[in-house]
Amino acid sequence: MPNPSSKAVWGAVLALALLWPTSGLASSGRSGKLDGALQRLSSSGEELDVIIRVKPGRKSAVKNKVSWHTNHFHVHSSIDAISARLTAREIKEFATDPDVEGVSMDADVNASGTTSTYSSDVIGDVKQTLGLGNWFTGSSLTVAVIDSGVAPSLDFDSRIVAQYIFAGGRPAVLSVPFDDYGHGTHVAGLIGSNGSSSNNKYAGIAPGVKILSLKVLDKKGTGKTSDVLDALDFVVANKALYNIKVVNLSLGHPIYESAKTDPLVQAVEAAVRAGIVVVVAAGNYGYNPVTGQIGYGGIASPGNAPSAITVGAAVTNNTVTRIDDRLATYSSRGPSWYDGIAKPDILAPGQALVSNDASGSTLETDYPSLVLRSGTNKYLRLSGSSMATGVVSGLAAIMIEANQYAAYQRWQQVQSGLKRTLKTAFIAPPILKANAIKALLQYTATQIHDGTGATYGPLEQGAGLVNGLGAIALAYYIDTTKAAGESWLTLDLPASTNFGGTDEPWSQTVIWGTRLLRGTSVVDLNQLAWADNIVWGTGELNNIVSGTFSADEDNIVWGTLLSEDNIVWGTNVSLGTDLTWAGNAALEDNIVWGTTTIWDDNVVWGTNLIGFFYEDNVVWGTFSGSEDNIVWGTLSEDNIVWGTSANRVSVLGTMTGGGL
């Protein structure tokens, strides 16, 4: 093991070597097929829960091999993967199997809410902050909430269509709805509470939507990645049965590997390819809670999934106006580790939101200060990107409904002018695709500023704070029967929305991979990029800069994400070339690697993300030359260590190409 007195810069180089597959891994006995967590743990003698990613067409063969070693395994359906409990020796064996793409830790996932208290006012009617009325309710579709369960209440009436429990790799168990942690109920309320118990004060964004509860988190708010994979498998397999259009994932785990090989990211991408909108929490790792220091690169998995709608949290200060809206300090900033994807995609209100309480749940019991009472009713006040994610899931649901209803109205208008013998039955048009919904949310978002008036950057706020009224309006006036390249916006709309007496301009920007996409044709025309088979960022993510750190040209963390391996990502478009954009839509600045990018001086050093291991501790170092500055941290997943980079210009690659 390295000497603890070694210089920090040496430690940083070794950290990168351990986390990025290079020739050095082979010589150290480590396999490039193991994720960052397993590269350390695979030398232990304990049994570990892992996810084996197999090559296309080899799932049956690998399943047979796994069955020789253990009875504790199960096969995932939506991605080529098998979850199993194996010894370190067996893990190494599978890492050398030619049928195996790689082996990942079956990592713990946690809810992305926070129980910290804040001085800001409690948000009541969150719909007002989005400019929303009660025009659409989402009653025509279902949102799947993958979380800790949903407790029944008058606010959900009979709209919890079912609850299934996913635990320990066992088949899904149909259950009476309940929530022993309390997080899932709160998120579900933000999505779809009808507000009947609060006179609409705490109504959700889509108060008529149906809720399918898929419980993967226990009473402590913790679960396993494999259980989330099973839940996503269930969603894809049963999307028609339950009419699932949106999935909410207000949970995640630290990023241990590239998005291309991360099983949770692959499952999210598979769900999007199946025509489902997946909304994911960015994470709450935007600052050091001890020192208050701001950091970048704290996006959690699966928030690094290119096609997910990754949501950060904003503070609205309980006002309708957006002049005083701010980025929540804790909200994770981008880019994503390993791949350098620009995240989050958008912000939504996430601070001190009040929603449904699950009676007797852990959150209610352990944090009584977060419980609000109104007569005999109890509510919970929570903050975090989890809450913001619930808000956007509800908005996505009513965007889909608004678009479908407008199509029905257009049909009625046509039929009203026809003779009876010429009238036809209504045929529902294609629904808005997941990529189109993400684009509309970004295009209509309004950019917010910090206390000095400076606009937050794309790696902080994405395209901006979500604009419910603007997004609904665009969705309503889009005709999805139009082919790619054709005009599909049926009415020209002003590119601004009035909030609290102030006209706030739309961003009129889509963040495509790492670059800004602008032009009125982004929304005026039906773009090829909005199809289900297109991975968000196609044609750009493969251009992410890969660089070197030392003279011997060790390859560092940032590298190419996409390749011509269309089996992994499910796109029929060559990933080595740019998509063709119709009309005046055009790609502009690279916001991650462009020379104008401002990251301040701070970079997140997260547990198991960067660093090298010394006994039971993670050794953290800075990129500050010969300074003997080493920070010791624990292996706890919620211990985030923060550092600075003195030579950030050359390290971040804004001039010559590089990485962290």
C-alpha positions in Angstrom: 0.0 0.0 0.0 1.2 3.6 -0.6 3.0 5.4 2.1 0.6 7.9 3.8 3.3 10.6 3.6 3.4 10.4 -0.2 2.8 13.6 -2.0 -0.8 14.5 -2.8 -0.2 14.8 -6.6 1.2 11.3 -6.7 -1.9 10.1 -4.8 -4.1 11.8 -7.4 -2.4 10.1 -10.3 -2.7 6.7 -8.6 -6.4 7.4 -7.9 -7.0 8.0 -11.6 -5.2 4.8 -12.5 -7.3 2.8 -10.2 -10.6 4.2 -11.6 -9.8 4.3 -15.3 -9.0 1.1 -17.2 -5.4 1.3 -18.3 -2.6 -1.1 -18.8 -1.6 -0.4 -15.2 -4.6 -2.3 -14.0 -3.5 -5.5 -15.5 -0.1 -5.3 -13.9 -1.6 -4.6 -10.5 -3.9 -7.6 -10.7 -7.0 -5.5 -11.2 -9.4 -6.0 -14.0 -10.7 -3.3 -16.3 -14.0 -5.1 -16.3 -14.7 -4.2 -12.7 -16.2 -0.9 -11.6 -14.5 1.5 -9.3 -16.0 0.0 -6.1 -15.2 -3.7 -7.0 -11.6 -2.8 -8.0 -10.9 -2.4 -4.3 -13.4 -4.9 -2.8 -12.6 -7.8 -5.1 -9.6 -8.7 -3.0 -11.6 -9.3 0.1 -12.8 -12.8 1.1 -16.5 -11.9 1.7 -19.3 -12.6 -0.6 -20.5 -9.6 -2.6 -23.7 -8.7 -4.4 -22.8 -7.8 -7.9 -24.4 -7.2 -11.3 -22.8 -9.1 -14.2 -23.2 -7.4 -17.5 -23.2 -9.9 -20.4 -22.5 -9.6 -24.1 -25.6 -9.6 -26.4 -26.9 -13.0 -27.0 -24.8 -14.6 -24.2 -27.2 -14.2 -21.3 -28.3 -17.8 -21.2 -24.7 -19.1 -21.3 -23.6 -16.8 -18.5 -26.7 -17.7 -16.5 -25.6 -21.3 -16.6 -22.1 -20.5 -15.5 -23.5 -18.4 -12.6 -25.7 -21.3 -11.5 -22.7 -23.4 -11.1 -21.4 -21.1 -8.4 -24.5 -19.9 -6.5 -28.3 -20.2 -6.2 -28.5 -16.6 -5.2 -29.0 -14.9 -8.6 -31.7 -13.6 -11.0 -31.8 -12.4 -14.6 -32.8 -8.9 -15.6 -35.1 -8.6 -18.7 -34.7 -5.1 -20.0 -30.9 -5.1 -20.1 -28.3 -7.8 -20.6 -27.4 -8.4 -16.9 -27.6 -10.9 -14.1 -27.5 -10.1 -10.4 -25.7 -12.6 -8.2 -23.9 -13.1 -4.9 -20.4 -14.2 -5.5 -17.1 -14.5 -3.8 -14.1 -12.4 -4.7 -12.5 -15.3 -6.5 -15.7 -15.9 -8.5 -16.0 -12.2 -9.4 -12.5 -12.3 -10.8 -13.3 -15.4 -12.7 -16.3 -13.7 -14.4 -14.2 -10.6 -15.1 -12.1 -12.7 -17.4 -15.0 -14.5 -19.1 -15.2 -13.5 -22.8 -19.0 -13.6 -22.5 -19.0 -10.9 -19.8 -18.9 -7.2 -20.6 -18.1 -6.3 -17.0 -19.0 -6.6 -13.3 -20.5 -3.9 -11.2 -21.2 -3.6 -7.5 -24.9 -4.1 -6.6 -24.6 -0.7 -4.9 -26.9 0.6 -2.2 -29.3 3.3 -3.5 -30.7 6.0 -1.2 -33.5 8.5 -1.4 -32.4 11.9 -2.7 -34.3 14.0 -0.1 -32.7 15.7 2.9 -33.9 16.0 6.5 -31.9 19.2 7.1 -33.9 22.2 8.3 -33.8 25.5 6.4 -34.9 29.0 7.2 -36.8 29.6 4.0 -40.6 29.7 4.0 -42.7 26.6 3.5 -44.0 26.3 -0.1 -47.7 25.8 -0.2 -49.3 25.8 -3.6 -46.2 24.8 -5.7 -48.4 24.9 -8.8 -48.5 28.7 -8.6 -44.7 28.9 -8.7 -44.9 27.1 -12.1 -47.7 29.3 -13.5 -50.1 26.3 -13.6 -53.9 26.3 -13.2 -56.2 23.3 -13.0 -56.5 22.7 -16.7 -55.1 19.2 -16.8 -55.0 16.5 -14.1 -53.1 13.6 -15.7 -56.1 11.3 -15.2 -55.6 9.6 -18.5 -52.2 8.0 -17.5 -50.1 6.5 -14.8 -46.8 7.5 -13.2 -44.7 4.7 -11.7 -43.0 5.9 -8.5 -40.0 3.7 -7.7 -39.3 4.6 -4.1 -40.2 3.5 -0.5 -43.9 2.9 -1.1 -47.0 5.1 -1.0 -49.3 5.3 2.0 -53.0 5.6 1.1 -54.9 8.7 1.9 -57.9 10.8 0.8 -55.5 12.8 -1.4 -54.9 9.7 -3.5 -58.4 8.3 -3.2 -58.5 5.2 -5.4 -55.7 6.2 -7.7 -53.0 4.0 -6.3 -53.5 1.3 -8.9 -51.1 -1.2 -7.2 -48.0 -1.5 -5.0 -45.3 -4.1 -5.6 -42.3 -4.8 -3.4 -38.9 -5.5 -4.9 -36.4 -6.8 -2.4 -33.5 -9.3 -2.3 -33.8 -10.3 -6.0 -37.1 -12.1 -5.3 -40.1 -11.8 -7.8 -42.3 -8.7 -7.3 -44.7 -9.1 -4.5 -48.1 -7.5 -4.8 -48.8 -5.6 -1.5 -51.3 -3.4 0.2 -49.9 0.1 -0.3 -47.8 1.3 2.6 -44.7 3.4 3.2 -42.5 2.7 6.3 -39.9 5.3 5.4 -42.2 8.2 4.2 -40.2 9.4 1.3 -42.2 7.8 -1.5 -45.5 9.1 -0.1 -44.2 12.6 0.0 -42.9 12.4 -3.6 -46.1 10.8 -4.8 -48.1 13.6 -3.2 -46.0 16.2 -5.1 -46.8 14.3 -8.3 -50.5 13.6 -7.8 -52.1 14.5 -4.6 -55.6 15.9 -5.3 -55.3 18.2 -2.3 -58.7 17.3 -0.8 -57.4 17.2 2.8 -55.8 20.6 2.5 -58.3 22.5 0.4 -55.9 22.2 -2.5 -53.1 24.0 -0.7 -50.8 21.0 -1.0 -52.2 19.5 -4.2 -49.8 17.8 -6.6 -49.0 18.9 -10.1 -51.1 16.2 -11.7 -54.0 15.8 -9.2 -55.8 13.1 -11.2 -52.9 10.9 -12.2 -52.8 7.3 -11.3 -49.9 6.1 -9.2 -48.2 2.7 -9.5 -46.0 2.3 -6.4 -42.9 0.1 -6.8 -41.3 -0.2 -3.4 -37.5 -0.7 -3.5 -36.4 1.3 -0.4 -36.8 -0.1 3.1 -37.8 1.8 6.3 -34.3 3.4 6.4 -34.6 4.7 2.9 -32.1 2.3 1.5 -32.3 -0.4 -1.2 -30.1 -2.2 -3.8 -29.5 -1.3 -7.4 -30.6 -4.7 -8.5 -34.1 -4.1 -7.0 -34.3 -0.8 -8.9 -33.4 -2.7 -12.1 -36.2 -5.2 -11.3 -38.6 -2.4 -10.8 -37.6 -0.8 -14.2 -37.9 -4.2 -15.8 -41.5 -4.4 -14.4 -42.3 -1.0 -15.7 -41.2 -1.8 -19.3 -43.0 -5.2 -19.2 -46.2 -3.8 -17.8 -46.3 -0.3 -19.4 -49.4 -1.2 -21.5 -51.3 -3.0 -18.6 -51.0 0.1 -16.3 -50.7 2.7 -19.1 -47.4 3.9 -17.6 -46.0 7.0 -19.3 -43.7 8.4 -16.7 -41.3 6.9 -14.1 -40.1 8.9 -11.1 -36.7 7.9 -9.6 -36.0 10.2 -6.6 -33.0 8.0 -5.6 -29.5 7.1 -6.6 -26.0 6.0 -5.7 -22.5 7.5 -6.3 -21.1 7.0 -9.8 -18.6 4.2 -9.9 -18.2 3.8 -13.6 -19.0 5.3 -17.0 -22.6 5.7 -17.9 -22.0 3.4 -20.8 -21.4 0.5 -18.4 -23.5 1.5 -15.4 -26.3 -1.0 -15.1 -28.7 1.5 -13.6 -28.1 3.9 -16.5 -28.5 1.2 -19.0 -31.9 0.3 -17.5 -33.0 3.9 -17.6 -32.0 4.2 -21.2 -33.9 0.9 -22.0 -37.0 2.4 -20.4 -36.7 5.6 -22.5 -36.2 3.4 -25.6 -39.5 1.7 -24.7 -41.3 5.0 -24.9 -41.3 6.0 -21.2 -40.3 9.4 -19.7 -37.8 8.8 -16.9 -37.4 11.6 -14.4 -34.4 11.3 -12.1 -33.0 13.3 -9.1 -29.7 15.0 -9.7 -28.6 14.4 -6.1 -27.9 16.6 -3.0 -24.1 16.8 -3.2 -23.7 20.4 -4.3 -21.8 21.5 -1.2 -20.0 20.4 1.9 -22.5 20.6 4.7 -19.7 21.2 7.2 -17.8 24.0 5.6 -20.4 25.2 3.1 -17.9 24.9 0.2 -19.5 24.6 -3.2 -18.5 21.7 -5.4 -19.0 20.4 -9.0 -19.4 16.9 -10.4 -21.8 15.7 -7.7 -24.4 14.2 -10.0 -25.6 10.7 -8.7 -26.4 7.7 -10.8 -28.8 7.3 -12.7 -28.8 11.1 -13.0 -25.9 10.6 -15.4 -28.1 8.7 -17.9 -28.0 10.8 -21.1 -31.7 10.4 -21.9 -33.1 10.8 -18.4 -34.6 14.2 -17.3 -32.2 15.0 -14.5 -33.6 17.5 -12.1 -31.9 19.8 -9.6 -33.5 21.7 -6.8 -34.3 25.5 -6.7 -35.4 27.7 -3.8 -38.5 29.8 -4.8 -38.7 31.7 -1.4 -42.5 31.1 -1.4 -43.1 33.7 -4.1 -44.5 33.5 -7.6 -42.0 35.9 -9.0 -38.7 34.5 -10.2 -36.6 37.5 -9.3 -35.7 35.9 -5.9 -35.4 32.3 -7.0 -32.1 30.7 -6.3 -30.3 27.4 -6.9 -30.5 25.3 -3.8 -27.0 25.2 -2.4 -27.1 21.4 -1.9 -28.4 20.6 -5.4 -25.8 18.6 -7.3 -23.9 20.3 -10.0 -22.5 18.8 -13.1 -20.8 17.5 -15.1 -21.1 13.8 -14.5 -18.1 11.7 -13.4 -16.1 9.7 -16.0 -18.2 10.9 -19.0 -18.4 14.7 -18.6 -22.1 14.8 -19.5 -23.7 18.2 -18.9 -26.2 17.8 -16.1 -28.6 18.6 -14.5 -31.1 19.2 -17.3 -33.4 21.6 -15.5 -34.3 22.8 -12.0 -37.6 22.7 -10.2 -38.8 23.9 -6.8 -37.3 21.6 -4.2 -36.9 23.6 -1.0 -39.2 23.1 2.0 -42.0 21.5 -0.1 -45.1 20.2 1.9 -46.7 17.0 0.8 -48.3 13.9 2.2 -47.1 12.2 5.3 -47.0 8.4 5.9 -48.2 7.9 9.4 -45.8 6.0 11.6 -43.0 6.2 9.0 -39.3 6.7 9.9 -39.2 10.3 8.6 -42.3 11.2 10.7 -41.0 9.5 13.8 -37.3 10.5 13.7 -37.9 14.1 12.5 -41.0 15.5 14.2 -39.9 19.1 13.4 -40.6 18.3 9.7 -44.2 17.4 10.4 -46.9 20.0 9.8 -50.4 19.7 11.2 -53.6 21.1 9.9 -56.5 20.0 12.0 -56.4 16.2 12.1 -54.2 16.0 9.0 -50.4 15.7 9.0 -48.0 16.6 6.2 -44.3 16.4 5.8 -41.9 19.2 4.9 -38.9 18.0 2.9 -36.2 19.5 0.7 -34.0 18.0 -2.0 -33.7 17.0 -5.6 -36.1 14.2 -4.8 -38.9 16.7 -4.3 -38.0 18.7 -7.5 -38.1 15.4 -9.4 -41.6 14.7 -8.2 -42.7 18.1 -9.4 -41.3 17.5 -12.9 -42.8 14.0 -13.1 -46.2 15.5 -12.5 -45.6 18.2 -15.1 -44.5 15.6 -17.7 -47.7 13.7 -17.1 -49.9 16.7 -17.7 -47.8 17.7 -20.8 -48.6 14.3 -22.3 -52.3 14.7 -21.4 -52.4 18.3 -22.8 -50.9 17.2 -26.1 -53.4 14.3 -26.5 -56.4 16.4 -25.5 -55.4 19.1 -28.0 -55.3 16.4 -30.7 -58.8 15.4 -29.7 -60.0 19.0 -29.9 -58.5 19.4 -33.4 -60.3 16.2 -34.5 -63.6 17.5 -33.1 -63.1 20.8 -35.0 -62.5 19.0 -38.3 -65.5 16.6 -37.7 -67.8 19.5 -36.9 -67.5 20.7 -40.5 -68.1 17.4 -42.2 -71.3 15.7 -43.3 -72.3 12.8 -41.2 -71.4 10.3 -43.9 -67.8 11.7 -43.9 -67.2 11.7 -40.2 -64.5 9.3 -38.9 -63.6 7.8 -35.5 -60.9 9.5 -33.4 -57.5 7.8 -33.7 -55.2 8.9 -30.9 -52.0 10.3 -32.4 -48.5 9.3 -31.2 -47.7 10.6 -27.7 -45.0 13.1 -27.2 -41.7 11.3 -27.0 -39.5 11.4 -23.9 -36.8 13.4 -25.8 -39.4 15.9 -27.0 -40.7 16.4 -23.5 -37.2 17.0 -22.2 -36.5 19.5 -25.0 -39.7 21.4 -24.3 -38.9 21.6 -20.6 -35.5 23.0 -21.4 -36.6 25.3 -24.1 -39.3 27.0 -22.0 -37.3 27.1 -18.8 -36.3 30.5 -17.4 -32.8 31.1 -16.3 -32.3 32.3 -12.7 -29.6 34.3 -11.0 -27.6 34.3 -7.7 -27.8 37.1 -5.1 -25.4 39.2 -7.1 -27.4 39.1 -10.2 -25.0 36.6 -12.0 -26.8 34.0 -14.1 -26.1 30.4 -12.9 -24.2 28.3 -15.4 -25.6 25.3 -17.3 -23.7 22.9 -15.0 -25.6 24.5 -12.1 -29.1 25.1 -13.4 -29.2 23.2 -16.7 -31.4 25.1 -19.1 -33.0 26.9 -16.1 -36.0 26.7 -13.8 -38.9 24.7 -15.2 -41.7 26.7 -16.6 -45.0 24.8 -16.2 -47.2 27.2 -18.1 -44.8 27.5 -21.0 -44.1 23.7 -21.3 -47.9 22.9 -21.2 -48.6 25.6 -23.9 -46.0 24.2 -26.3 -47.1 20.6 -25.6 -50.7 21.6 -26.3 -50.0 23.2 -29.6 -47.7 20.4 -31.0 -49.1 18.0 -33.6 -47.3 14.7 -33.2 -48.7 13.3 -36.5 -46.2 15.4 -38.4 -43.1 13.6 -39.7 -39.5 14.5 -38.7 -38.5 17.7 -40.4 -42.0 19.0 -40.8 -43.6 21.9 -38.9 -45.5 20.6 -36.0 -46.2 23.7 -33.9 -49.8 24.7 -34.7 -49.6 28.2 -33.2 -46.8 30.7 -32.7 -46.2 31.4 -29.1 -44.4 34.3 -27.4 -41.1 33.0 -25.9 -41.8 34.4 -22.4 -44.0 33.7 -19.4 -45.3 36.2 -16.9 -44.4 35.3 -13.3 -45.6 37.7 -10.6 -45.9 40.6 -13.0 -42.6 40.1 -14.7 -42.2 38.6 -18.2 -39.5 36.0 -17.9 -37.9 35.0 -21.3 -37.6 31.4 -22.1 -34.1 30.0 -22.3 -34.8 28.9 -25.9 -32.0 26.5 -25.4 -31.6 22.7 -25.4 -28.5 21.1 -23.8 -27.6 18.3 -26.2 -24.9 16.2 -24.6 -22.3 18.9 -23.9 -23.4 21.6 -26.3 -26.1 24.2 -26.6 -28.8 23.7 -29.2 -30.5 26.9 -30.3 -32.9 28.1 -33.0 -36.7 28.4 -33.2 -36.8 25.2 -35.3 -35.8 23.3 -32.1 -39.5 23.4 -31.2 -41.2 24.6 -34.4 -40.2 21.5 -36.3 -40.4 17.8 -35.4 -36.7 16.9 -35.0 -35.3 13.4 -35.8 -33.6 13.6 -32.4 -36.9 13.3 -30.5 -37.5 9.7 -31.6 -37.5 7.0 -29.0 -34.5 5.2 -30.5 -32.2 8.2 -30.2 -30.0 8.6 -27.2 -29.9 12.1 -25.9 -26.6 13.8 -27.0 -26.0 11.4 -29.9 -23.3 12.8 -32.2 -21.8 14.9 -29.4 -21.1 12.6 -26.4 -18.5 10.8 -28.4 -16.6 14.1 -28.7 -16.1 14.5 -25.0 -12.4 15.3 -24.4 -10.1 12.6 -23.2 -6.7 13.8 -22.0 -3.6 13.0 -20.1 -2.3 13.9 -16.6 1.3 13.0 -16.5 4.3 12.8 -18.9 3.9 9.1 -19.4 0.4 9.8 -20.8 -1.7 7.9 -18.3 -5.3 8.2 -19.5 -7.4 10.1 -17.0 -11.1 9.9 -15.9 -12.7 12.0 -18.6 -13.1 10.0 -21.8 -15.3 9.0 -24.7 -18.8 7.9 -23.7 -20.5 6.8 -26.9 -19.1 4.6 -29.6 -20.5 2.7 -32.6 -21.8 0.1 -30.2 -25.5 0.7 -31.0 -26.5 -2.4 -29.1 -25.6 -0.7 -25.8 -27.5 2.5 -26.5 -30.2 1.4 -28.9 -29.8 4.1 -31.4 -30.0 3.5 -35.2 -28.0 6.6 -35.9 -24.3 6.4 -36.4 -22.8 7.9 -33.2 -19.7 8.9 -35.0 -21.5 11.7 -36.8 -23.7 14.6 -35.9 -27.5 14.3 -36.3 -29.0 16.4 -39.0 -31.0 19.2 -37.4 -33.9 20.6 -39.4 -34.5 24.3 -40.0 -32.4 26.8 -38.1 -31.7 24.5 -35.1 -27.9 24.6 -34.6 -25.4 23.4 -32.1 -23.3 26.1 -30.4 -20.9 26.3 -27.5 -19.5 23.2 -25.7 -20.5 24.1 -22.1 -18.4 21.4 -20.4 -15.1 21.9 -22.2 -15.4 25.3 -23.7 -12.9 27.9 -22.7 -15.6 30.2 -21.4 -16.8 27.7 -18.8 -16.5 28.8 -15.2 -16.3 26.1 -12.6 -14.9 28.3 -9.8 -12.1 26.5 -8.0 -14.0 23.7 -6.5 -14.4 20.1 -7.5 -16.3 17.4 -5.7 -14.1 14.6 -4.3 -16.7 11.9 -3.5 -16.3 8.7 -1.6 -15.4 5.8 -4.0 -15.3 8.3 -6.9 -11.7 9.5 -6.8 -8.9 8.6 -4.4 -6.9 5.6 -3.5 -7.4 3.2 -0.6 -5.2 2.8 2.4 -6.5 0.0 4.7 -10.1 1.1 5.6 -9.8 4.7 4.5 -9.9 6.6 1.3 -6.9 8.8 0.7 -7.8 12.1 -0.9 -5.3 14.4 -2.6 -5.3 17.7 -4.4 -3.8 18.6 -7.8 -1.7 21.3 -6.2 1.8 20.4 -7.3 4.2 19.2 -4.6 2.1 20.1 -1.6 1.9 17.4 1.0 -1.9 17.9 1.4 -3.7 14.6 1.9 -7.2 14.3 3.4 -8.4 11.2 5.1 -12.0 10.1 4.7 -14.1 7.1 5.4 -15.9 4.7 3.1 -19.3 5.8 4.2 -21.3 6.6 1.0 -22.6 9.8 2.5 -19.2 11.2 3.5 -18.3 13.6 0.7 -14.8 15.0 0.9 -14.2 18.3 -0.9 -11.0 19.7 -2.4 -9.7 22.4 -4.7 -7.6 22.3 -7.8 -5.0 25.0 -8.0 -4.2 24.3 -11.6 -7.8 23.8 -12.7 -7.4 25.4 -16.2 -5.0 22.7 -17.4 -6.6 19.9 -15.4 -10.2 20.6 -16.6 -9.0 20.7 -20.1 -10.4 24.1 -21.0 -7.2 24.8 -23.0 -5.6 21.6 -23.9 -8.0 18.8 -23.0 -7.9 16.9 -19.8 -9.9 15.8 -16.9 -10.1 15.3 -13.2 
